[in-house]
Amino acid sequence: MGGNWHMRLAQVWLRWASVNGLWAHVSVPLAALYAVLARRAHQHQRMARQPLAVPVLVVGNVLVGGTGKTPIVASVVQHLQRAGWQVGIIARGYKAAIQPGPSATRSPTPGPLTTPLLVTVDTPSALCGDEPKLLAQLTGVPVCVHPKRVWAAQHLLAQHPQVNLLVSDDGLQHAALPRDLEIVVFDERGLGNGRLLPAGLLREAWPRHNPDTSAACLVVQNGVKQAHIAPANHDQPVFTSHRSLGDLHPLMAERSGRDALLARTAPQAGDCVQVLAGIAKPHAFAAMLREQGFHVTTVAHVADHDPLMGAWPSAYQLDANTATICTAKDAVKLRERPDAASLNIWVAPLELELPDAFWQALDKHLGACHASTTSPLSLPYG
């Protein structure tokens, strides 16, 4: 895959920015400039904040790269549904395409969304992004995407007036979005080398120098206890989540009655398998499979959010005769392939467990939030 030079360059930078080496020292002036610009942007966005009619919960991270936010968003939304909230999800829609008009007959043109888009389980991932579509499938709640999350929020509330709580997938640094509660997610990298971009991996300093005092903040450490993270508040601990992989199921499980391929037995511990994981840390996913006893022979080199429409299996340097295991996010896009039903691909869903103390803290903070009704919203887009 010769077009992956940008992915390799990003991997090199991630290695350099994770340690206190030469790069971290020579790029200190750039990090100082980033801090000034980020602070100004934050202040400008906060001044332009528009209030929303319902409470907003933001799940995000301060570290570059995936920290496992999306499974936490899904778990939080499912918990809130059980608690009686009418939840909606907003997201940027990373790498989404321009929304086609009613008469559009061609494939969507790559680029930013022009208007907010409501996502359903049938929305092509090229239009909405892979993670929003996965969240729509996992939760069944209204999902809306747009780079300006306030627009997404306003559009969702106008179309689904029963919604009385919004959860934002990412957007922690999107200060234009008002919020009542933040959940900041870390992974095994902790704070990296502790420096701001581009000398390190931090999008903002941690602990925060100027926290958004209008919002409470909970901190989650994803599955690793050795990384030491400072809490956001002195009276609130850092909550550790436990992640595991669920039972494998066929990529096209919903077509099991029509597809003879699905009669194959799922890979078992001790079997040789290969991994296709278009996520930030595919080797972490492969490591979880090895812990379950699988012999992982190949990990395909795929960029995060890759559309996964390349020639199968040559584009991914995989073996057609070996079972492939993918993540639930990859499955969203792989199911859209015209040859999906013929592929020997199995999905390993991620199961997440958070301590009772986390849910108690979440319920306590949201218990103080009271949704209010307002007059019909005027939408700022055409």
Summary of the structure (lengths in Angstrom):
residues: 382
radius of gyration: 21.2
end to end distance: 40.3
largest distance: 61.1
contacts: 1191
relative contact order: 0.16
helix: 31%
strand: 18%
